[in-house]
Amino acid sequence: MHSLQGMRIAVFDTHRFDREVLEAVNARHGHELTFFEARLGSATASLAGGFPAVCVFVNDRLDEATLRTLHEGGTRLVALRSAGFNNVDLRVAEGLGMRVVRVPEYSPYAVAEHAFAMLLALVRKIPRAAVRVRDSNFSLEGLVGWDLHGKTMGLVGVGRIGHAAARIARGFGMRVLAYDLRPDEKLAAEAGVEFVELDPLYRESDVISLHVPLTPATYHLIDAGALSKMKRGVVLINTGRGALIDSRALIDKLKSGQVGGACLDVYEEEEGIFFHDLSDRVLLDDVLARLISFPNVLITSHQAFLTREALENIAETTLTNVAAFERGEALVNEVKAAQVLR
């Protein structure tokens, strides 16, 4: 074990659940953690003055202005406690000589299992049934669902999470179609997954789940055109990044019945909404309010990652990344601008 002389880290956008885990795991690393509830952005970047490292989450915004302020304050490392890195301007970071590291894998099972938890809740109408029973209404009218067994699951993106989702789907007795830039022949052979292009996946799938990163190439991947190609009544699942789906196009297709349901753990304009208690306020986002109003849409506030196992893995990898930077070692989890185009 290395010497407990770690770096000073400004940790942004923190909540009690991740503070507790970070502090517990940090007992093995010895970094000096300073927590900020505020999200990191151009207006808050000065808080990190004097910190050689910042630790950020998915809704922190590290644009050019933010990165320049961080750099002027002495920050040299951005440690993402997430897999996604679309919230960082990597080209600017590289130009400033700042390194960016992430957590490429924390618990693919957490996210894949949440996707299926949402799917089952939606198609078996669990939320509606639970509310009824709480009101002593035990009627079954309007609660007819459908079996997953024998249906076709389409997976867009088959990385670690997609792998886990594929095996869960096969466990339910579903046919699995998959699209990925790099088809996995081993998964195809072992789990009976069929790799196809997007058009047949859209056309044949009863359920489509998104597991690709957000890049310029995948922004609004699911737009009006893609939705029109899908089987009528398809159920969409998004536990990846909100902007993979054009929310306004989704609303139109939900209204027409082309889309039969949606399970959304992410939303393209979630910043400033998700992770906050807004129950005493009017929801000002009309698009999100409309989505919430559909009885066949289930929304959770970016919680697919939120398991004990995942939080511990995130903390361990994040703090190990920082330790490697501190010691001048190779950063195995570094992300660079070239990866944005992949």
Summary of the structure (lengths in Angstrom):
residues: 342
radius of gyration: 21.2
end to end distance: 35.8
largest distance: 64.5
contacts: 1114
relative contact order: 0.15
helix: 39%
strand: 16%
